[in-house]
Amino acid sequence: MTQLKPQMSIGMNLIDLGAHPEAWRSGEVRADAYFDPEYYRQLARISEEGKLDAVFIADVPACAGDFSKVPVGRLDPLITLTLIAEATKNIGVIATASSTYNDPYNLARRIASLDIVSKGRAAWNVVTTVTDVAAQNFGLTEAILRHKRYERADEFIQIVKALWDSWEDKAIIGDLHNGVFGDVNKLHAINHQGQYFSVKGPLNVPRTPQGQPVLVQAGSSEAGKNLGAEHADIIFTSQTTLDSALNFYQDMKARATRFGRNPQHIKIMPGLCTVIGGTEAEARQRFEDVQQHIDEQRQILQVAMRIGLPPSELSIDKEIPWDLLQQQPEHNSGSHGFIDAHLALARERKLTVRDMARQILVGHRLLVGTPEQIADSMQSWFEAGAADGFNIIPERMPSGVQDFVSEVVPILQRRGVFRHEYTGTTLREHLGVPKPKNRYSSISDLEIA
């Protein structure tokens, strides 16, 4: 029998009007389209035509950004993805929700409900929310210290997973003859008492088609990596160089093993901002069409804010002053993963502040080129063992989504590294991640015996 080649996973990040903050200036859609449900249905349907694993929506519970210049705000991802689930048949739906500004019982119920409504296609992207502007909407003056956010997140996830198990499969009997609606032995209180939460349970939603919805995590600090290695099925990451991606991949697989997990069951998916043109020159011009709206001072401010140096220390066409950067203390706010990834790329390629601003503005590794060049890069990272797949973030939408699906996906399919058709119905099946065993199953089985 011929052994099939390994298949990469691909997700589509539906971020506002595109990864670039000036994407709205392209005029492809109305400036307020990112509040229109039909816009998201359209993007999801295009993504499903490409047989992608999932669509993803990020979130911050705050108005973050300069409203005079860039899109601010966002529909609730869980509501939006419920609409998407109804408008699609196969593609997974990944919702971001904060473990810092939610309660585990309510969120466990909402994510489980999405998994049931979507017939097994839901995932929760766990974030701890680093921004002060979000903290100020929840009775705080600044973000909670990093180590406390991750302590809370670990306990939060443990509770949510226990609640998802609190109904066993086939708990509802519906025995009309004997008048028995449900098997009380298959319903379990979790009786959690912890540092941050006290939750009795059980959940008021039954076990979902996936057993547990898929868990996604993106932390790149030590605490974040351990959290992901212990709990996550997917790791979103922001590596920008092959060497750093290889190191991260190997590190996360080893950590998963130390937590007693099968490392093949944790999928590493770097973010990838794609700008696609018929030629490389066309792709570069497409990027410049939006980049031209960012003046030099704004680019300097973006870089300064990310790396923690005063803008006065930066010059647009000079490299980062590495000697000054090394003297900076660690910040509580800000993403370790994003900052470290961009600094690694800047150091390796001797990027100027202008070059670094291009990367920072789109948040992830930036690929500008032809469909073949995009596919080449994806395949090389995948086959080198630096990624199990990618979270695609077009610089503008909807054309960037359509270009990726119409131009890049067929190349990957012809090369045998991406599916031609869906072979399963759940997100776990798309990813090749098994359904978790219910922790309570043996208890009720013993009681029956």
Secondary structure by P-SEA (a helix, b strand, c coil): cccccbbbbbbbbbccccccccccccccccccccccaaaaaaaaaaaaaacccbbbbbbbccccccccccccccccaaaaaaaaaaacccbbbbbbbbcccccaaaaaaaaaaaaaaaccbbbbbccccccaaaaaaccccccccaaaaaaaaaaaaaaaaaaaaccccccccccccccccccccccccccccccccccccccccccccccccbbbbbbccaaaaaaaaacccbbbbbbccaaaaaaaaaaaaaaaaaaccccccbbbbbbbbbbbcccaaaaaaaaaaccccccaaaaaaaaaaaacccccccccccccaaaaaaaccccccccaaaaaaaaaaaaaacccaaaaaaaaaaccccccccaaaaaaaaaaaaaaccccccbbbbcccaaaaaaaaaccaaaaaaaccccccccccccccccccccccccaaaaaaaaac
